[in-house]
Structure formats: structure tokens, C-alpha cells
Amino acid sequence: MSKKQGKRPKAKPSTDSNHGAKRGAGGASRSAAADPLDAPRAEPLADSDLPRCSIVVLNWNGKHHLDGCFNSLDELDYPKDLREVILVDNGSKDGSQAYVAKKHSWVRCIENERNLGFSAGCNQGMRNADRPEVVVFLNNDLRVEPGFLRALVAPVVQGHCAASTGKMLHWDGSSIDSAGGGANFHGIGIQRGYRESDSPTFNTPRKTLFACGGAMAMDAKIFDEVGGFDEDFFAYYEDVDLGWRTWLMGHEVHYTPEAVCYHHHSSTSARVPVERLRKLQIRNPLLACFKNYDDENLRRVLPAMLALASRRAFIHLGPVDRGEYRIEDLEDLAGRGWFSQLKTRWRNKRNRQTLERVGVADLMAIDDFTGGWDHWMARRKSVQDRRQRPDSEILPLFQKPLWCIEGDPAYRALHEGLVDFLGLDDMFSGLESMRDDPLK
């Protein structure tokens, strides 16, 4: 995907893979034993070991964010001859392109005529990068600490992992936005620490299922080898899929707490109609699971994935009078005369049920998946044929695999029943490392 990468600095061997006590969500110590998700802490990099970095920033009508982002990147404690910043503009209509050319002329801008999505935009930035050894992806609504880049690339350069993600705080520093990530068994992503206060709990490097696509670094050669972001996803969960796939193909992804940045949470998505986001946020977890579970585990999880997605759709369709659909509640039949028959036919043709767009989006997401079976099977095969690591080594990274996302009583009953009936509690036995449910 990229131009020819430069020579990577010589990696330093890992000396320790475990640090600190095992903790659940909220930082409570669970035992004196080392946490298997703890990762080695990278040593600070000397200038001579710094890799050439290409920083790719996606933008879609986010002109109001660009000063904060680019001013902080301009102040990085990192040699300017070893870094470039590429803005991929996805057809903005707010004058972002001209603004960058005028105010931040040192940023290279790639202008698209329309919104290609996060996945394709990031891949495009990588393809146009100038000999990167490490590629960095940042959200446009982000500002970084001066030492952010040095810290973020250090574990990649030293061979601890192929990709890393930083400590993402809310814009005012009041709470955590993301400190690594996990997922429940049907692919709903977990942002570790979300809305919690920063604390020593989040100062330990850890293995993580995925690197947040808004603040991540990855070895450029490995990014190419594993296939980059899946452009079928368009946006959302493309980072979960990339991280999961990276582990599956034999590499690691780590959380690096020294790489600190600040984020305006959902500043772009908040301006998009909710049903358009919802379709991607329901469909893409299904795709990530379908592509990345091994055959045995997918056969156990797939029925639950589809059943729970269907139940969620019904919850969000809005009020439905069930009696209108039950023949057992019908007290009388229409008359046999021509007028009664005409009235019945008219009613059948004209009758409509009002449904909430969010629920319809859920149904469309399920249909995208089930209606493209041959395509997704081919995509799955392309991943599974390159598997280098068994699921048994990946499932602990989920952190809260049996988390129930909805509070609806019928949904919770279905979730618990499926977990028991399909043996998912056995599949994930002993693998939950978060004590409390994640905040939404």
C-alpha cells in the first residue's frame, strides 16, 4: 500500500512481559499475580533510533478542529526531517482544503471529491506516504502532547509490538476517552477506561485487542502485510477488525500510556443522522467477528450474534401493536360480498406500519451481512488462510466478553440464555479481566 519503506531501527529485545498487579475495571487490585495482559514498557528512544513517520489525518468538514490538531503536531518533540503530516480530506464543503493551504502549508493535503470513508481514506494516505517506517493515524479532533510521537512509536521500534495506541483523554483532561480496547463476544467494542478519571491504573503498558484508529502507530511494512484497514467497513470498527486481524496473523498490539493526547469525543459523528451511523455500528461488529473467529468458535457465536442483533432491532423499531399481527386475536372475518372483499384488498395495500429509523437501520445492517454471504465468506477465507495464532491466545484480549449491551429485560434473558445454551460461558471461562461493565 505504501511507497518503499525505509530501513527500520534495530529493535531492542524485550526483557519483561509482565508489570504490576492484576486489576479489574476501576483499578481494583484482584491478585498479586502478574496480569497476563501487561506488556513490556518501552525504553525512551534516542534520536538515532527514531523511525521515519508518516502521520495521516482524516478530515471531513472539520475545519474548526484543524488548528488544535496541527498546532500540536507542529510542536512535537520529534525531528521534522523524520516526520511528515498528510491530511486526507474526504470532500469537505467547509473550506478545509483552502484553510490548510493558507494556515498550515507544511501539511500535505490529498483532496477527494467525496467522502471515501475512514478506512479508504487512511489507506489512501498510507499509499501516498513518503517511505514511512512507521505510519501514524490520528483523528482531526485530537491534540497531542509534545512527547506523544516518541512514546507511541517506541514499542513498535523496539519490537514489542506491531502497533500501539496511546492514552486518549477527554479534550479538557477530565477523564479517559480510551486506554486500550476490548470487545464482547459478538464484537461490540470496549474503550477501556471510558469516562473514568485518569489514575495509576492506566499507567501500565498492556496488550490490547486493537489500537484506536484515532491515535495509533503501526509498523508500515506490517500494515501492508496484514491488508490495512478493511474498506468494506467504510467507518467504525475498522480499527477493531485491524487489531484482531493483526493478532490473528501473529503480531501484537499494545497500549502505551506515555503517549498522551486529548480528544473531542464524537465531534464529527454527532453531526451525522443517527440511522446512518447505526447501520455501520451494528453491521461492522458482525463482520469483524465473522472474519476473525476460527471455524469452531464462529459456529458457536454466530447464532447468538444474529439472534441478539435481531432482538436489538425489534427494541429500536418503536411501539408496535402486537395484536395487529396475531390471528388468534382476530374475532371476525371480513364479509364475503364484493364490497367487503374490495375493502379488505384496499386495506392490505394501503396499510403501513410506522417504524423508527434506528430500528430499520439495524435490520439493514443484518441484511447487509446475510445478503452478502458469498462475499463475506471470501473475505473470511482470505483472513483465515493467513492465521498464525489460535483463538485461545486472542480471546483474553476481549476483557469483558460476556458483557450484555442492552438493559431490556427480554434482551438480557435472551443474552443469558444463549450464553448458557451455546456454551459461551465455557468458551470464555476465566477470561474476563474487567470487573465492572464498561460505560456507554
SVG drawing of the C-alpha trace seen along z (x, -y; Angstrom):
<svg xmlns="http://www.w3.org/2000/svg" viewBox="-72 -31 94 57">
<polyline fill="none" stroke="black" stroke-width="0.4" points="0.0,0.0 2.8,-2.4 5.9,-3.5 9.0,-1.7 9.6,-1.8 12.9,-3.0 15.2,-0.9 13.9,-0.3 15.9,-1.0 17.3,2.1 14.8,3.5 15.8,4.0 14.8,7.3 12.0,7.5 13.3,8.2 10.0,8.5 6.4,9.2 4.6,8.6 4.3,5.5 2.2,4.7 -0.8,6.4 -3.8,7.8 -6.6,5.3 -10.3,5.1 -12.1,2.1 -11.8,-0.9 -8.3,0.2 -9.1,2.5 -6.2,5.0 -7.5,8.5 -4.5,10.5 -0.7,10.2 -0.1,12.3 1.2,10.5 -1.5,9.6 -1.1,11.7 -2.3,8.6 0.6,6.4 3.2,5.6 6.8,4.5 7.5,0.9 9.5,-0.6 12.6,-2.5 12.9,-6.1 14.3,-6.3 17.5,-8.1 17.4,-10.4 19.4,-8.0 16.8,-5.3 13.8,-7.4 12.0,-6.0 10.7,-7.9 7.0,-8.5 4.1,-9.4 1.2,-10.9 -2.2,-10.6 -5.1,-12.7 -8.6,-12.2 -10.9,-15.2 -14.5,-15.6 -15.9,-19.1 -13.7,-19.6 -12.0,-22.9 -12.8,-24.1 -10.6,-21.3 -7.6,-21.7 -5.7,-24.4 -5.7,-22.4 -4.5,-19.3 -1.9,-20.8 -0.5,-23.3 0.2,-20.4 1.8,-18.3 4.0,-21.2 5.3,-21.3 6.2,-17.6 9.5,-16.8 10.5,-14.8 12.9,-15.8 11.0,-17.4 13.0,-15.7 11.8,-12.3 8.1,-13.1 5.5,-14.2 1.9,-15.1 -0.7,-14.1 -4.3,-15.4 -6.7,-13.3 -9.7,-15.5 -12.9,-13.5 -14.8,-16.0 -15.2,-18.7 -17.6,-21.6 -16.5,-23.9 -13.3,-25.3 -10.9,-22.9 -8.7,-22.5 -8.0,-26.2 -7.7,-26.8 -4.9,-24.2 -3.1,-25.6 -3.1,-29.0 -2.6,-28.4 -0.7,-25.0 1.2,-25.0 3.7,-22.4 0.8,-19.8 0.5,-17.8 -3.2,-17.7 -4.9,-15.0 -8.3,-16.2 -11.0,-13.7 -14.2,-14.8 -16.4,-12.8 -16.3,-11.0 -14.5,-7.8 -14.8,-6.8 -12.3,-6.4 -10.9,-3.0 -10.3,-4.0 -9.0,-7.5 -6.4,-6.1 -5.3,-3.5 -5.0,-6.3 -2.9,-8.3 -0.6,-5.3 -0.3,-4.7 0.8,-8.3 3.3,-8.4 6.9,-9.0 9.0,-6.0 7.5,-5.5 8.9,-3.1 6.0,-3.7 2.6,-5.0 0.5,-7.0 -3.2,-7.6 -4.8,-10.5 -8.3,-12.0 -8.6,-15.6 -10.3,-16.5 -7.2,-15.5 -4.3,-17.4 -1.1,-15.7 1.5,-16.2 5.0,-17.1 6.3,-13.7 3.4,-11.8 5.0,-10.6 8.3,-9.4 6.4,-7.4 3.9,-6.0 6.5,-4.6 8.9,-3.3 7.3,0.1 7.0,0.7 10.6,-0.3 11.9,1.9 10.0,4.9 7.5,5.3 4.5,5.0 3.5,4.2 1.0,1.5 0.5,-0.8 -2.2,-3.1 -1.9,-6.0 -3.7,-7.3 -6.6,-9.3 -8.1,-11.8 -11.1,-14.0 -10.3,-17.4 -10.1,-19.1 -8.2,-16.2 -11.1,-15.5 -11.5,-11.8 -10.2,-8.9 -11.6,-8.5 -9.6,-5.4 -6.8,-3.4 -6.8,-0.4 -9.7,1.7 -11.5,5.0 -14.9,6.4 -17.8,8.6 -18.3,11.9 -20.4,10.5 -18.0,7.8 -19.2,4.7 -16.1,2.6 -15.0,1.6 -12.9,-1.5 -11.1,-0.7 -11.4,-3.4 -14.0,-5.4 -15.4,-8.3 -13.2,-7.2 -10.8,-9.6 -7.2,-9.1 -5.3,-7.2 -2.3,-4.9 -4.4,-2.1 -3.9,-3.4 -0.2,-4.0 0.8,-0.4 1.5,0.8 -0.9,3.5 -1.7,5.8 -4.9,4.7 -7.2,6.2 -7.0,3.2 -5.4,-0.2 -7.9,-3.1 -7.9,-4.3 -7.9,-7.9 -4.5,-7.6 -2.4,-4.7 1.0,-3.8 1.9,-0.7 4.9,0.7 4.4,-0.3 5.5,2.9 3.2,5.0 0.3,2.6 0.7,3.5 1.2,7.3 -2.0,7.6 -4.0,5.7 -4.5,2.3 -8.0,1.1 -10.9,3.1 -12.5,0.7 -15.8,2.6 -16.3,1.2 -16.2,-2.4 -16.1,-3.7 -16.4,-2.4 -15.0,0.8 -12.3,0.8 -9.8,0.5 -11.3,3.4 -11.0,5.6 -7.5,4.5 -6.3,5.1 -8.0,8.5 -6.6,9.5 -3.1,8.3 -3.1,10.6 -4.5,13.4 -1.6,13.0 1.0,13.4 1.7,9.9 0.8,7.9 -0.9,4.6 -0.1,2.7 -1.4,-0.3 1.3,-2.8 0.3,-5.2 3.2,-7.6 1.7,-8.7 -0.8,-11.2 -3.4,-13.0 -6.7,-14.8 -9.9,-14.2 -13.2,-15.8 -15.3,-12.7 -17.7,-12.0 -17.4,-15.6 -17.9,-14.5 -20.3,-11.7 -22.6,-13.8 -23.5,-15.8 -24.4,-12.7 -28.0,-11.4 -28.1,-8.7 -29.6,-6.0 -26.6,-6.3 -24.2,-5.7 -26.3,-3.0 -26.2,-0.8 -22.4,-0.7 -22.2,-0.3 -24.4,2.8 -23.1,4.3 -19.4,3.9 -19.1,5.8 -20.8,8.7 -18.3,8.5 -15.3,8.3 -16.5,11.5 -17.3,13.3 -13.9,12.7 -11.7,13.3 -13.1,16.1 -11.8,19.5 -14.3,22.0 -15.1,23.8 -15.8,20.6 -17.7,18.9 -20.1,21.8 -20.8,21.3 -21.0,17.5 -22.8,16.9 -26.3,17.9 -26.1,15.7 -24.7,12.8 -27.7,12.9 -30.3,13.5 -29.1,10.6 -28.8,8.3 -32.4,9.1 -33.7,8.6 -31.9,5.2 -33.6,4.2 -37.0,5.0 -36.3,3.0 -35.5,-0.1 -38.3,0.2 -40.6,-1.7 -44.1,-0.9 -45.7,2.0 -49.2,3.3 -48.6,7.0 -52.3,7.7 -52.4,6.4 -50.3,9.3 -51.8,12.2 -54.5,14.2 -55.5,15.7 -56.7,12.2 -58.9,11.8 -62.6,12.0 -64.3,11.9 -63.6,12.2 -64.5,9.8 -67.8,10.4 -67.9,12.4 -69.6,9.7 -67.8,7.8 -67.7,4.6 -66.1,6.3 -63.6,8.0 -62.7,4.7 -62.3,3.1 -60.0,5.8 -57.8,5.6 -57.6,1.8 -56.7,2.1 -54.0,4.7 -52.5,2.4 -52.7,-0.8 -51.9,0.3 -48.4,-0.8 -46.6,-0.4 -44.6,-3.4 -41.1,-2.3 -38.2,-4.2 -35.3,-4.8 -32.8,-3.4 -34.6,-0.1 -34.7,0.0 -31.0,-0.7 -30.4,2.4 -32.4,4.5 -30.5,3.1 -27.2,3.9 -28.3,7.5 -29.4,7.7 -26.0,6.3 -24.4,9.2 -26.8,12.0 -27.4,10.7 -23.8,10.8 -22.9,14.2 -20.6,15.3 -18.7,12.0 -18.1,12.2 -17.2,15.9 -14.5,15.0 -13.3,12.2 -13.2,14.6 -11.2,17.1 -8.6,14.5 -8.0,13.9 -8.2,17.4 -5.8,18.7 -3.2,16.5 -3.8,17.4 -0.7,17.7 -2.2,17.5 -5.0,19.6 -8.2,18.1 -7.2,19.3 -4.4,16.7 -6.7,13.9 -9.9,14.3 -8.3,13.0 -7.9,9.7 -11.7,9.2 -11.5,8.3 -15.3,8.4 -16.6,10.9 -19.9,11.7 -20.9,8.0 -24.6,7.5 -25.0,4.3 -28.8,3.7 -30.8,3.3 -34.1,4.5 -35.3,7.5 -36.2,9.7 -32.8,8.9 -30.9,9.7 -32.9,13.0 -32.0,13.9 -28.4,13.0 -28.1,15.1 -30.0,18.0 -27.8,18.1 -24.6,17.9 -25.8,20.9 -27.3,22.9 -24.3,22.4 -21.7,22.9 -20.2,19.4 -19.6,19.2 -17.3,22.2 -15.7,20.7 -14.7,17.6 -14.3,19.2 -11.7,17.3 -11.0,14.8 -12.9,11.7 -10.3,9.2 -12.8,6.3 -14.8,6.4 -17.5,3.8 -19.5,3.3 -18.0,0.7 -19.7,-2.7 -21.5,-3.6"/>
</svg>
